[in-house]
Amino acid sequence: MDTPSDSIQSRRHSFFRRWKTIFRGQKRDKDSRLTTGKPGTSNMTADPDAKSGPVNPKNNIFQPSDYKMKGFWQMAYDELTESDPNSVATLFPLTGTKPQEVGDARTREILDEVVMATEAQYREKGGKDGIRARAHKILNSVLSFQDIVSNIAKFDPTGYASSAWAIVSLGLTMAKNHADRKDALFDSSGYLADLLIRCAFIEEHFYGDRDPNIVNVEKERSIVRMYVAILRYTAEVRRVQQSNKGKDIVESTTAITSQPLAQLKASVKEEESHLHQWLDLDQHLRREEDAEKILTHLDELTMDIQKLRNADVISNLPFANGALLNSRENQHEDECLPGTRIELLRQVQDWGWSSDRRIFWLSGMAGTGKSTIARTVARSFEKDGILGACFFFKRGEGDRGSSAKLFSTIVKQLAVHIPQMVPEIQKAIDSDPAILGSSLREEFNKLILQPLRAVDHDKAMDPTVIVIDALDECEPEEDVEIILDLLPKLETATKMAIRFFLTSRPEIPIRFGFDQIDKSKYQNTILQNLHEDVIKRDIALYFRKEFFKIQQKRRYALPPGWPGEVKIEALATMACPLFIFAATVCRFVADSHFDPDERLRKFSTSSTGSKMDGTYRPVLNQLLVEDATDRNELIEEFQRIIGVIILLANPLSLTSLAELLLGTSEHDSSIDLERHISIRLESFHSVLSIPSDPKLPIRTLHLSFHDYLVDDRTKDQLATSQFWVDKKAKHELIASQCLTVMGRYLRKNICELPSYGTSRTEIHPNSIAGFLPPALQYACRYWVYHLTQSSAPARILDQVLTFLVEHLLHWFEAMGILGMISEAIIAVNSLLQLTKDKCSNGMHILLLDARRFILKFAQIADMAPLQLYSSGLIFAPHKTLIRETFERELPAWLSRGPKVEEFWDPEMQTLEGHSGMVHSVAFSNNGQLLASGSGDCTIKLWNAATGALKHTLKGHSESVYSVAFSNDGQLLASSSYDSTIKLWDTATGALKYTLEGHSKSVDSVAFSNNGQLLASGSGDCT
């Protein structure tokens, strides 16, 4: 049985076996290691005898790249070689080898010896006399060094460090035989081992993968000087040992433990002090570097988030489909043929890059090619990188036919061209979420003017061109004047060179708008006034190009050079100055179903009056077949199909058109009618854009075709009277068909929503498109428009009454789902105005109730459309006609309703928007406008019928106390605590005059009946 002391001794042996196992790992046989070829990476070190690039300690010449080239041990050896060659001579060779041949293998071997020597000392002395602590220190250093010994070649490819470890081993061996000096020997060995591992640690963690361009020269000098001291100490111990071979070993032990060690410690202490300072700085710089990396990453992340937010802002801006240059709807629209319009395009190009007039107005009569030029100009500026935005108006095409989305569409494009605008746009939307859809002036100021002011113009020295085409097709006309009033403001409000290229017919509202602009601020070119020879040359060039394409497609039937220069020149003379004439001729002749020569002859021999008659009559004459019955049928179908297409408020696809017209012919299904309409439209590709996809809208190629068909001169000519379209009769037909379509589809909860509280924003667009197909959406939006454009005879009013009694709430629901509840309010007011003296008393009362109902519940219907039945109908007064008529639509779960009034109370609507007290209100004489003056220093103009805000007038610096309209409603006067009176244009919201003279607040203003005088009363007693 083992004694306790035996057990302790056994555990000690086990302890050292574990240390040796950890250190040795899977080491190879000692002999095999010693016979290994060159260790390390020989290309990183040179023969010490070569002394390549030695360090001169006197002038401290030191390059950061030396470390990567040679390593610190080699640099220390080089320095010691120059300063103390005798020490170097005694240091190597240890075993007859060159230093670089010692390397990894010898170092491992020496480390083994250190471990074994330490083990032997510990076995002998146990834990007495502090041996355990010293042994632990040495073993810790050895094993730590072992952890990085695989990288020794990286830090010490020369093997110089192994000579220092040999001294550690020597000291431990000598301690075994010199008990009187064992403490000193253990201390010296421990100190040297600890120093070596600290140096190795520094190299491992501070230089292993560091960029040589960012290392610190002073820090490297400290490391090299420490290594020099270690090598000098090692050389001294080796010298003493060699000189005392066969003598008393006392001198050797003294060399290890006394003066050389003291010198080593002194040198190391000084260098470590410097080194720690540099390492602290290095750590600090590393932390700064890490912090900078984190901050840079955060900056990048913030920028990415901002980019996403900016993209979100841009994507959420509403825009008019088809109004952009690269819209799908416009992909087949022509641009100027190369070689045509050379002078004009050069003039516009020069203007775009010039520094003077900011607006270029290209005006011209219908068909002169304004839109084609606008597309060409836009494309040219796009290639130059200075196109900021485009808007191509087109009457009768929804958002393209009005100003409602003009500025938001422009902003959407400008934000991409000038991304610095986006934060200000976001700020404007955040501060006023209702800005999108507010008045033109508000949108312009907050979404365009103010964001552009915030842009550093030095970063945007190139001009930015905005192209607006066909401004005359913008409705309503009053908005055109506002637009022309706003655009010039950019010149004075921002230093950025924002330019506008505008095209239009010279209609009265546009001429009036330009009359208000200083003529030095814009440039005007009238297309038809260009030199006739230039226009004729360009048209002839266009004919040649198009006829060549036709001849190539029909080359087996048409000879080269067809149709000849004589005919081309004659046609060019007929067409001048109308490019639309040339385009229509070419499309008409190109129809592959007919003989090109025969089709061309129809134009060449046509005897017509006006240019437009000459353009379109040959196209229409193809309907005049010889058989009278067939001719009458074709004319009738032309009226029913083409007559409807040209009068639609928004173009419809073939499928939707068939759905709308179902019931106007003998066809029993929309599919049959769709096929029939498609056949009839085959002859009109020269005047209509007819996509091959029946789901895409059919459009007129040019507004002049519509104008020609509804012109009274067309009716008055015997040859064309049968093509004349009676607008009022056709609008009545369309209105009637809209009512039929709505009666066919509308019902309560048409989208099958899960609850009365379902928000409109929760309804998926696909669901809306499925339950409310395009024909139904069109009918809901435009039936009242077509009705107001008709003569509204009694027969259709009866149909209207039937519809209202059955589907009024269903229609409100559909408009709410479509986000068009404000349009429903306008429509009800239009119906009241239209039927005031024509309808029955019951219909008039129902419409009055409908107006009160929708005004009261419009806001909630816009958020959750089915609330019309729960909140709306439930809280409608008991004895109102709308409540009685639609009692059947009350929710089934309602067993007992709340107590409500019997009749409507006097309050029709509450208008909100001011942030201060409202001091004054006034109606215009025609009752269409309401003005309010407030303590928030603003005046607001409201649509009195719908409660919609039209303008917010800003200019006063103090509370507004009084507002008054002129008799004609064109001017509004406001007075304020700021002692001024201001006169405003009610159509545009523009400030016209500021009247000063009072010394105190102006409390009241009033116009004379003739509008020539304005009186004001003030706190200054005048």
BELSUL-V846539 format. One record per backbone hydrogen bond with DSSP energy under -0.5 kcal/mol. NH is the residue of the N-H (numbers start at 1). CO is the residue of the C=O. E is the energy in kcal/mol with one decimal. If there is no record, write none. Layout:
BEGIN
NH/CO/E, NH/CO/E
END
This chain:
BEGIN
7/3/-2.2, 8/4/-2.2, 9/5/-2.5, 10/6/-2.7, 11/7/-2.2, 12/8/-2.0, 13/9/-2.3, 14/10/-2.5, 15/11/-2.4, 16/12/-2.2, 17/13/-2.2, 18/14/-2.2, 19/15/-2.0, 20/16/-2.7, 21/17/-2.7, 22/18/-2.7, 23/19/-2.3, 24/20/-3.4, 25/21/-2.5, 27/24/-0.8, 33/29/-2.2, 34/30/-2.0, 35/31/-1.3, 36/33/-1.1, 42/40/-0.7, 44/41/-2.2, 45/42/-1.4, 50/47/-1.9, 51/47/-0.6, 51/48/-0.9, 54/51/-0.9, 56/61/-0.6, 57/55/-0.8, 60/56/-1.3, 61/56/-0.9, 62/60/-0.5, 66/63/-2.0, 67/64/-0.8, 68/64/-0.6, 69/65/-1.8, 70/66/-3.0, 71/66/-0.9, 71/67/-0.9, 73/155/-0.7, 75/71/-2.0, 76/72/-2.6, 77/73/-2.6, 78/74/-2.7, 79/75/-2.2, 80/76/-2.7, 81/77/-2.7, 82/78/-1.7, 83/79/-2.4, 84/80/-3.3, 87/84/-0.7, 88/84/-1.4, 89/85/-2.0, 90/86/-1.2, 91/87/-1.0, 91/88/-0.5, 92/88/-1.3, 101/98/-1.8, 102/99/-2.0, 102/158/-0.5, 103/99/-0.9, 106/102/-1.9, 107/103/-1.9, 108/104/-2.4, 109/105/-2.1, 110/106/-2.6, 111/107/-2.5, 112/108/-2.3, 113/109/-1.9, 114/110/-2.2, 115/111/-2.3, 116/112/-2.6, 117/113/-2.7, 118/114/-2.5, 119/115/-2.5, 120/116/-2.5, 121/117/-2.2, 122/118/-2.3, 123/119/-2.5, 124/120/-2.0, 125/121/-2.6, 126/122/-2.8, 128/125/-1.7, 130/127/-0.6, 131/128/-2.5, 134/130/-1.9, 135/131/-3.3, 136/132/-2.8, 137/133/-2.0, 138/134/-2.2, 139/135/-3.1, 140/136/-2.5, 141/137/-1.9, 142/138/-2.8, 143/139/-3.2, 144/140/-2.1, 145/141/-2.6, 146/142/-2.5, 147/143/-1.5, 148/144/-0.8, 148/145/-0.8, 149/146/-1.0, 151/148/-2.0, 152/149/-1.7, 154/151/-1.0, 155/151/-1.5, 156/152/-4.7, 159/156/-1.1, 162/159/-0.6, 163/159/-0.7, 163/160/-1.1, 164/160/-0.9, 164/161/-0.5, 165/161/-1.9, 166/162/-1.8, 167/163/-1.0, 168/164/-1.5, 169/165/-2.4, 170/166/-2.4, 171/167/-2.7, 172/168/-2.0, 173/169/-2.3, 174/170/-2.6, 175/171/-1.8, 176/172/-0.9, 176/173/-0.7, 177/173/-0.6, 177/174/-0.8, 178/174/-1.1, 181/178/-1.5, 182/179/-1.0, 185/181/-2.8, 186/182/-3.3, 187/183/-2.8, 188/184/-2.7, 189/185/-2.7, 190/186/-3.1, 191/187/-3.0, 192/188/-2.6, 193/189/-2.7, 194/190/-2.6, 195/191/-2.5, 196/192/-2.4, 197/193/-2.3, 198/194/-2.1, 199/195/-2.3, 200/196/-2.5, 201/197/-2.6, 202/198/-2.4, 203/199/-2.3, 204/200/-2.7, 205/201/-2.8, 206/202/-2.4, 207/203/-1.4, 208/203/-0.8, 214/211/-2.2, 217/215/-0.5, 220/216/-2.0, 221/217/-2.3, 222/218/-2.0, 223/219/-1.8, 224/220/-2.5, 225/221/-2.6, 226/222/-2.0, 227/223/-2.2, 228/224/-2.4, 229/225/-2.2, 230/226/-2.2, 231/227/-2.8, 232/228/-2.7, 233/229/-2.5, 234/230/-2.8, 235/231/-2.9, 236/232/-2.4, 237/233/-2.5, 238/234/-2.4, 239/235/-2.6, 240/236/-2.5, 241/237/-2.4, 242/238/-2.5, 243/239/-2.2, 244/240/-1.2, 245/242/-0.9, 247/244/-2.5, 251/248/-0.7, 253/249/-2.3, 254/250/-2.6, 255/251/-2.2, 256/252/-1.7, 257/253/-2.1, 258/254/-2.8, 262/258/-2.6, 263/259/-2.6, 264/260/-2.4, 265/261/-3.0, 266/262/-2.4, 267/263/-2.6, 268/264/-3.1, 269/265/-2.9, 270/266/-2.1, 271/267/-2.5, 272/268/-3.5, 273/269/-1.9, 274/270/-1.8, 275/271/-3.6, 276/272/-3.4, 277/273/-1.6, 278/274/-2.4, 279/275/-3.2, 280/276/-2.9, 281/277/-2.5, 282/278/-3.1, 283/279/-3.3, 284/280/-2.8, 285/281/-3.5, 286/282/-3.0, 287/283/-3.0, 288/284/-3.0, 289/285/-3.4, 290/286/-3.5, 291/287/-3.4, 292/288/-3.1, 293/289/-2.5, 294/290/-2.7, 295/291/-3.2, 296/292/-3.2, 297/293/-2.8, 298/294/-2.9, 299/295/-3.1, 300/296/-2.9, 301/297/-2.9, 302/298/-3.4, 303/299/-2.8, 304/300/-2.7, 305/301/-2.8, 306/302/-3.0, 307/303/-2.9, 308/304/-2.6, 309/305/-2.8, 310/306/-3.3, 311/307/-2.9, 312/308/-2.4, 313/309/-2.8, 314/310/-2.7, 315/311/-2.9, 316/312/-1.8, 317/313/-0.5, 317/314/-1.1, 321/319/-0.6, 323/320/-1.9, 327/324/-1.3, 330/327/-1.1, 331/328/-1.4, 333/330/-1.8, 336/372/-0.6, 340/337/-2.5, 345/341/-2.8, 346/342/-2.1, 347/343/-2.1, 348/344/-2.4, 349/345/-2.5, 350/346/-2.6, 351/347/-2.1, 352/348/-2.5, 353/349/-1.2, 354/350/-0.8, 354/351/-0.9, 358/521/-0.7, 359/521/-1.1, 360/500/-2.8, 361/359/-0.5, 361/523/-3.7, 362/360/-0.7, 362/502/-3.4, 363/361/-0.8, 363/525/-2.4, 364/504/-1.4, 368/365/-1.5, 373/369/-2.1, 374/370/-2.6, 375/371/-2.4, 376/372/-2.0, 377/373/-3.1, 378/374/-2.6, 379/375/-2.4, 380/376/-2.3, 381/377/-2.6, 382/378/-2.2, 383/379/-2.1, 384/380/-1.6, 385/381/-0.6, 385/382/-0.9, 386/381/-2.3, 387/381/-0.9, 388/386/-0.7, 388/465/-3.2, 389/465/-1.1, 391/467/-2.0, 392/323/-1.5, 393/391/-0.8, 393/469/-2.2, 394/400/-2.2, 397/394/-1.4, 398/649/-1.3, 400/397/-2.1, 401/398/-1.9, 402/399/-0.9, 403/475/-1.1, 406/403/-1.5, 407/403/-0.5, 409/405/-1.9, 410/406/-2.1, 411/407/-2.9, 412/408/-2.0, 413/409/-1.2, 414/410/-2.9, 415/411/-2.7, 416/413/-0.8, 417/413/-2.0, 418/414/-3.8, 421/418/-2.3, 422/419/-1.4, 424/421/-0.6, 425/421/-2.1, 426/422/-3.0, 427/423/-2.3, 428/424/-2.3, 429/425/-2.2, 430/426/-2.8, 431/427/-2.4, 432/428/-1.5, 435/432/-2.4, 436/433/-0.5, 437/435/-0.8, 438/435/-2.0, 443/439/-2.6, 444/440/-2.7, 445/441/-2.6, 446/442/-2.6, 447/443/-2.5, 448/443/-0.6, 448/444/-1.5, 449/444/-3.0, 450/445/-2.7, 452/448/-2.1, 453/449/-1.9, 454/450/-1.4, 455/452/-0.9, 457/455/-0.9, 459/456/-1.8, 460/457/-1.4, 464/497/-2.8, 465/386/-3.3, 466/499/-3.2, 467/389/-2.5, 468/466/-0.5, 468/501/-2.8, 469/391/-2.5, 471/503/-2.6, 473/470/-2.1, 474/471/-1.7, 475/401/-1.3, 479/476/-1.1, 480/476/-0.7, 480/477/-0.9, 481/477/-1.1, 482/478/-1.5, 483/479/-2.7, 484/480/-2.3, 485/481/-1.4, 486/482/-1.8, 487/483/-2.3, 488/484/-0.6, 489/486/-1.7, 490/487/-1.5, 491/488/-1.3, 492/488/-0.6, 493/489/-2.0, 494/490/-1.5, 498/496/-1.8, 499/464/-3.2, 499/497/-0.5, 500/358/-2.7, 501/466/-2.7, 502/360/-3.1, 502/500/-0.6, 503/468/-1.8, 504/362/-1.7, 507/505/-2.2, 511/507/-2.7, 512/508/-3.0, 513/509/-2.1, 514/510/-2.5, 515/511/-1.7, 516/512/-0.9, 516/513/-0.7, 517/514/-1.2, 521/518/-2.6, 522/519/-0.7, 523/359/-2.8, 525/361/-2.3, 527/363/-3.2, 527/525/-0.6, 529/526/-1.2, 530/527/-1.9, 534/531/-0.6, 535/531/-1.9, 536/532/-2.9, 537/533/-2.3, 538/534/-2.0, 539/535/-2.4, 540/536/-2.6, 541/537/-2.1, 542/538/-2.0, 543/539/-2.4, 544/540/-2.5, 545/541/-2.1, 546/542/-2.4, 547/543/-3.0, 548/544/-2.0, 549/545/-1.6, 550/546/-2.0, 551/547/-2.7, 552/548/-2.3, 553/549/-1.8, 554/550/-1.7, 555/552/-0.9, 557/554/-2.1, 558/554/-2.3, 562/559/-1.6, 564/561/-1.5, 568/564/-1.9, 569/565/-2.8, 570/566/-2.2, 571/567/-2.7, 572/568/-2.4, 573/569/-2.0, 574/570/-2.1, 575/571/-2.5, 576/572/-2.2, 578/575/-3.2, 579/367/-1.1, 579/577/-0.8, 580/367/-2.5, 582/578/-1.1, 583/579/-2.6, 584/580/-2.4, 585/581/-2.5, 586/582/-2.3, 587/583/-2.2, 588/584/-2.5, 589/585/-2.8, 590/586/-1.8, 591/588/-0.9, 594/591/-1.7, 596/594/-0.5, 599/595/-2.5, 600/596/-2.6, 601/597/-2.0, 602/598/-1.1, 603/599/-0.7, 603/600/-0.7, 604/600/-2.2, 605/601/-2.4, 606/603/-0.7, 608/606/-0.7, 614/610/-2.1, 615/611/-1.4, 616/612/-2.4, 617/613/-2.5, 620/616/-2.0, 621/617/-2.7, 622/618/-0.5, 622/619/-0.7, 623/620/-2.1, 624/621/-1.8, 625/623/-2.1, 631/627/-2.7, 632/628/-2.7, 633/629/-2.1, 634/630/-2.6, 635/631/-2.5, 636/632/-2.4, 637/633/-2.4, 638/634/-2.4, 639/635/-2.3, 640/636/-2.2, 641/637/-2.6, 642/638/-1.2, 643/638/-1.7, 645/641/-2.4, 646/642/-2.3, 647/644/-1.0, 648/644/-0.9, 648/645/-0.7, 651/396/-0.5, 654/696/-0.7, 655/694/-2.0, 657/653/-2.8, 658/654/-2.2, 659/655/-1.8, 660/656/-2.4, 661/657/-2.3, 662/658/-0.8, 664/661/-2.3, 673/669/-2.2, 674/670/-2.5, 675/671/-2.0, 676/672/-2.1, 677/673/-2.9, 678/674/-2.2, 679/675/-1.7, 680/676/-2.1, 681/677/-2.1, 682/678/-0.6, 682/679/-1.0, 683/680/-0.8, 684/681/-2.2, 685/682/-0.7, 687/684/-1.3, 688/684/-2.0, 689/699/-3.8, 690/688/-0.8, 691/689/-0.6, 694/692/-0.6, 696/693/-1.9, 698/652/-2.4, 699/689/-1.9, 701/687/-2.4, 702/687/-0.5, 705/702/-1.7, 706/702/-0.6, 707/703/-2.2, 708/704/-2.5, 709/705/-2.0, 710/706/-1.7, 711/707/-0.8, 714/711/-1.0, 715/711/-1.2, 716/712/-2.1, 717/713/-1.1, 720/717/-1.0, 721/717/-1.8, 723/720/-2.0, 724/720/-0.7, 724/721/-1.0, 725/709/-2.6, 726/724/-0.6, 727/725/-1.0, 730/726/-2.6, 731/727/-2.9, 732/728/-2.0, 733/729/-2.0, 734/730/-2.5, 735/731/-2.8, 736/732/-2.5, 737/733/-2.3, 738/734/-2.3, 739/735/-2.2, 740/736/-1.9, 741/737/-2.5, 742/738/-2.6, 743/739/-2.4, 744/740/-1.5, 745/741/-1.4, 746/742/-2.6, 750/747/-0.7, 752/749/-1.9, 758/755/-1.3, 760/863/-3.4, 762/759/-1.3, 763/760/-1.4, 764/762/-0.5, 767/764/-0.8, 768/764/-1.9, 769/765/-2.8, 770/766/-1.9, 771/767/-2.6, 772/768/-2.7, 776/773/-0.7, 777/773/-2.4, 778/774/-2.7, 779/775/-2.2, 780/776/-2.6, 781/777/-2.0, 782/778/-2.6, 783/779/-1.6, 786/782/-2.4, 787/783/-1.9, 788/784/-2.6, 789/785/-1.4, 790/786/-0.6, 790/787/-0.9, 796/793/-0.8, 797/793/-1.5, 798/794/-2.0, 799/795/-1.1, 800/796/-2.1, 801/797/-2.5, 802/798/-2.2, 803/799/-2.0, 804/800/-2.7, 805/801/-2.4, 806/802/-1.5, 807/803/-3.6, 808/804/-1.8, 811/807/-2.9, 812/808/-2.3, 813/809/-2.5, 814/810/-2.4, 815/811/-2.6, 816/812/-2.3, 817/813/-2.5, 818/814/-2.0, 819/816/-1.2, 820/815/-3.5, 823/820/-0.5, 824/820/-1.5, 825/821/-1.5, 826/822/-1.8, 827/823/-2.6, 828/824/-2.4, 829/825/-2.1, 830/826/-2.4, 831/827/-2.4, 832/828/-2.3, 833/829/-2.2, 834/830/-2.7, 835/831/-2.6, 836/832/-0.5, 836/833/-0.6, 838/835/-1.0, 839/835/-1.9, 844/840/-2.0, 845/841/-2.4, 846/842/-2.3, 847/843/-2.3, 848/844/-2.2, 849/845/-2.7, 850/846/-2.6, 851/847/-2.3, 852/848/-2.3, 853/849/-2.9, 854/850/-2.6, 855/851/-2.4, 856/852/-2.0, 857/853/-2.2, 858/854/-0.9, 861/857/-2.2, 862/858/-2.1, 863/859/-1.2, 864/860/-3.0, 867/864/-2.4, 868/865/-1.7, 869/866/-1.5, 870/866/-1.2, 872/867/-3.4, 873/868/-2.0, 874/870/-1.3, 875/871/-1.4, 876/872/-0.5, 876/873/-0.7, 878/901/-2.0, 879/902/-2.0, 880/877/-1.3, 884/880/-2.2, 885/881/-2.7, 886/882/-1.7, 887/884/-0.8, 889/886/-2.0, 890/887/-1.6, 894/891/-1.4, 895/893/-1.0, 900/898/-0.5, 911/909/-0.5, 912/910/-0.5, 919/917/-0.6, 919/933/-2.2, 920/933/-1.5, 922/931/-2.0, 924/929/-2.2, 927/924/-1.8, 930/942/-1.9, 931/922/-3.1, 932/940/-1.9, 933/920/-3.0, 934/938/-1.9, 935/917/-3.2, 937/934/-1.2, 939/953/-1.9, 940/932/-2.2, 941/951/-2.8, 942/930/-3.1, 942/940/-0.5, 943/948/-3.4, 944/928/-2.4, 944/942/-0.8, 947/943/-3.0, 950/941/-3.3, 951/941/-1.5, 953/939/-3.8, 953/951/-0.5, 954/952/-0.6, 955/937/-0.6, 956/937/-0.6, 960/934/-2.6, 961/959/-0.6, 961/975/-2.0, 962/975/-1.3, 964/973/-2.1, 966/971/-2.4, 969/966/-1.5, 972/984/-1.8, 973/964/-3.3, 974/982/-2.2, 975/962/-2.3, 976/980/-1.6, 977/959/-2.6, 979/976/-1.4, 981/995/-2.2, 982/974/-2.5, 983/993/-2.5, 984/972/-2.6, 985/990/-2.9, 986/970/-2.1, 986/984/-0.7, 989/985/-2.8, 992/983/-3.1, 993/983/-1.4, 995/981/-3.7, 996/994/-0.5, 997/979/-0.5, 997/998/-0.6, 998/979/-0.6, 1002/976/-2.7, 1003/1001/-0.7, 1003/1017/-2.0, 1004/1017/-1.5, 1006/1015/-1.9, 1008/1013/-2.3, 1011/1008/-1.4, 1015/1006/-3.0, 1017/1004/-2.4, 1019/1001/-3.0, 1021/1018/-1.2
END
